[in-house]
Amino acid sequence: MEIVNQTRTDEFILLGLSENPKIQLLLFHLFLLLYVSTVVGNFLLVVAVRIDRRLHHSMYFFLSNLSILDICYTSIIVPKMLVNIALSSKNISFTGCLLQVYFYLFMGETECILLAFMAYDRYVAICHPLHYSVIMNTMSCVRMISVSWVVGCIISSSDIYFMYQLRFCGPVTIDHFFCEAPSLLQLSCSDISVNNIVTLVGSFILLIVPVCLILFSYVQIFVVLVKIGSRKHKAISTSVSHITVVIIFYGTASFMYMRPRYSSTEVTDKLMSVFYTVVTPMLNPLIYSLRNKDVQRALRQIKKCISVL
């Protein structure tokens, strides 16, 4: 009988999106452009909120934190992929792989909760405008942000703890461009039933519960908007951007983590992963700035300051 090697592997091999050198070169320039656009766009949004006093209230406080999360989120994945393409290297250490899994889960799970709090902020602003400044005061916003980060940290830590207990035997090749949790679990030679349960519970807490809270908030918002008649257009413009981001982020994340694993294919998984790890963080500042005159005004101020320099 063949004896299976139970020693833990020291590294993984990331196959990436393509093995064709010409396509890899194209992907390098494309992802470099997307990454730079993501960092610059989100950084400008954070600066705009910081320097414009008219943006110093809860909605933009949440928005600037979302931009910081997006910068961190995409920086965990894209730079390593670009280095691998540039150096024609596909290796990533075992520790590096688990760290990548941990931090991308941490940032992604924190963003799930933050988006729910942003929906609550819109609910209070539109449904209870007279009490908005009292309910969404500075301390309340800080507590919500803290809860987002702490819960994200706790759940991602539990995920990575159980993943660290697994054994990956023999040469391990990941058919992906980064160490994503589902792809990594499929390569383990240990029993992953506990990991599946932890993932399912975490997905319920971070996807189903926030989505229900978001739906409740926007049902209440819709009822109020129907009643306020001619004044509803401005209120709608402040909510459409958030709804768009929620649909894109939760839609792709739910597709990856809530569907049966037997229904997945490598190509589909890679495309969906590109969308919610690279494309969505780039689109967020664009989505919010396109429909928000206050943000546009602040960005024009930054442009004038840069032109003076």
N, C-alpha and C positions, 0 to 999 in steps of 0.2 A: 504494500500500500504506500502511495506517495505521501511523504511527510511535508506538510505545508509550512513554509517559513513564517514564524510568528514574530520575528523581530520587526520593530517599527521602522518604516522607511525614513531615510534622512531627507528626501526631497521628492517633489512631484514634477511632472512634465506637463506644461500647459500647451496644448496643440494650437490654441489661438483660433482666429476666425478663418484662416486659409493658410495653406502651405505653399501656394503659388507666389514666387518672389515678386512678380509684377503686381499682383493683387495686394501683397503685404506692403509694398511701397505706397500704393494708393491709400491703403488703410492707415498707414502711418501719418501721411499728410492730412487725411480727413479727420482722424481722431485728435491730432495735434491742434487742428483748427477748432474743432468742437470744444476741446479742453480749454484752450486759451479764451474762447468766447464765453465759456461757462464761468471761468475765474474772473475775467474782466467784468462781465455783465453783473454777476452777483456782488463783486466788490464795489462797483459803482453804486449799486442799490443800497448797500450798507453805508457808504459814504454819504449818499444823498439823504438818507434818513438821519444821519448823524448831524449834518451841517445845517439842514433846513428846520427851523423851529416849528414850522407849520406841520411837520411830520412827526412831532414829538408826542404821539399818543399811541394807544395800545395796538391798533391795527398795524401800524408801521413798525412798532417794536417787535411784534411777532414776525412780520415780513423780513426784517433784517436778520432775525435769528434763523429763519428759513433759508435765507441766502448763505449764512455761515455754514449751516448744515449741508447745503448743496455743494459748496466749495470743498468741504471736508469729504463728503460722500464720493464725489467724482475723483478726488485726489488720491483716494485709497486704491483705486482701480486703474485709471488711465495711465498715469506715469509709469507704472511697472510694465504695463502692456507695451507702451512706446519704447521703453528700454529693451524689452525682449525682442521687439521687431528690429530696432536699430543695431543690436549686437548679435542678431540671429541666434539668440539664446532662448530656450523654452523652459529652463529650470527655475524652480522656486523652492526654497527650503521648507521643511515641515513646519518649523516655527513661523516662518514668513507667511506660509499659506494660512495657518490658523489665525495669525494676527490680522490678515486681510479679511478672513471670514468674520472675526470678532468686530472689527471696526466698521465694516460695511453693514453688518446687522445692527450694531449700536446706532449708527447714524440713521439708517433706514427706519428702525423701530422708533427712534426719537421723533423723526419726522411724521410718522403715523399719528402719534399723540398730539404733536404740535398742530397738525392740520385740523384735528378735532377741536382744539382750543380756539383756533382761528375762526371756525364756524360758530362757536359759542360767542365769540367777540362780535361777529356780524349779527347774531341773534339779539344780543343785548342792545347793540347800536340801533337796530331797526325796530325791534319790538318794545324796547324800554328806553327810548332816547333820553328821557328826563333823568333816569337813574344811571345812565351810562358812565359818567365820570366817577360816580361813587362805587359802582360795582367793579368796573374795570380800572381801578386805581393802580398806581405803580407797584404797590406791594402784591396785589392780586396777580398782576402780569408776571412779576418775578417768581411768584409761587408756581404759576402754571408752567413757566419755562423750566423751572427746577424739577417739577414733577415729570415733565417730558424727558429730560435728560436722565433723571434717576431711574425711572421705570425702564427706559431704553437700555440703560447700563445693566440693570438687574436681569432683565430677560435675556439680553445678549450674553451675559456672563454665564447664565445657566445653560444656554445653548452650547457655548464653547466648552464648558466644563464637561458635559456629557460627550461631546465630540472628541475631547482630548483623551477620554478613556478608551476610544476605539483603537483597533489595530488595522494597519494598512500593510498588507503582506506582499512582498515581491516588488517588481518594477511597477510603478503606479503612473498611469497616464490620464490626465484630465482633459476631456474633449470640450474645452472651454477656453475663454481668454482671460479668466480670473478664477480664483478659488471660491466658487459659489457653493453654499451649504448643500443643496440637493445633489449637485454633481459629485461633491466630495463624499457624501454618505453612500452613494452607490458603489464606491470603490472599496469600502471597508469589508474586511473579512470577519468582523465581529457582528454580534447581534445588534441591530440598530432599532429594535422595537421601542426602546426607551427614548431614543432620539426622535423617532417619529411622533411619539406621544407628546414630547416636549415641544416639538415644532408645531404640532396641531393646536396645543393649548396656547402657545405663544401667538400663532396666527389668529386664533379666535380673539384673544385679548387685544391684539394690535390691529386687526383688520375688521372683524365683525362688530366689536363693541364701538370703536370710533366711527365706523360707517353708520351705525344706528344712531349715534348721537348727532352726526352731521345731517342725516336725513331728518331727524326730529327738528333740528334747528332750522333747516331750510323749508320744511313744511310750515312751521310757524311764521317764518319770514314771508313765504308766499301768501299766506292768509292776510298778513298785514299789508303787503304791497297791493293786493287787490283792493283793499279798503282805502288806501291813501290817494288813489287816483292820479292826478297830474304830477304829483311829487314823487311818484314811484321810480321815474327813470334814473334819477341820480342814485337812488338806493340800489337799483338793479346793477348799475355800473360798478359799484363797490363789491358786489357779491359774485358777479359772473366770472371774474378772474379766479376767485378762490374755487368756485365750482369746477372750472376747467382743470385747474391743477389737481383737485381731488379726483376727478374722473380718470385723468391720465395716470396719476401715481397709484391709486388704489386698484384701478382696472388691471394694470400690468402686474402689480405685486400679487393680487389675488389669483391671476392666471398662473403665476409661477408657484405659489405656495399653497393654494387651496384646492387645486385640481388633483385627480388621481395621477400618480407617477407613471402608470403604464400608458397614459395617453400622451406622454411627452415624446418629443423628438429632439435630437441634438440641434438641428437647424432652427426649429421654432424656439427652443430655449435660448439659444444665442441671440436671436433677433429680439426677443422680448427683453433679455438682459441688457442689450445695447440700448434699448429704448428707455428703461427706467433707471439705468445707471449713468448714462451719458446724455441722451437727448433731453429727458425731462429736466434735469438740473440746469441745462442751457436754456430751455424754454421758459422756466419760471420767471426770471426777471423781465423777459420780453412780454410775457402774458400780463404781468402786473403793470408794467409801464405803459403798454399800449392803451389801456382803458382807464388810466388814472392820470388826470391832469396835474395833480399835486406832485406826483413822482416825475412827470415830464418836466415840470417847471424846475424842480430841484436838479434834474440832470442837465438842463440847459445852463443852470448856474455853474455847475461843475465844468461844463464845456467852455464857458466864458473864462473861468479861472485858469483853465489849462491853456487857452489861446493867449491869455495875457503873458503867461510864462513862456 
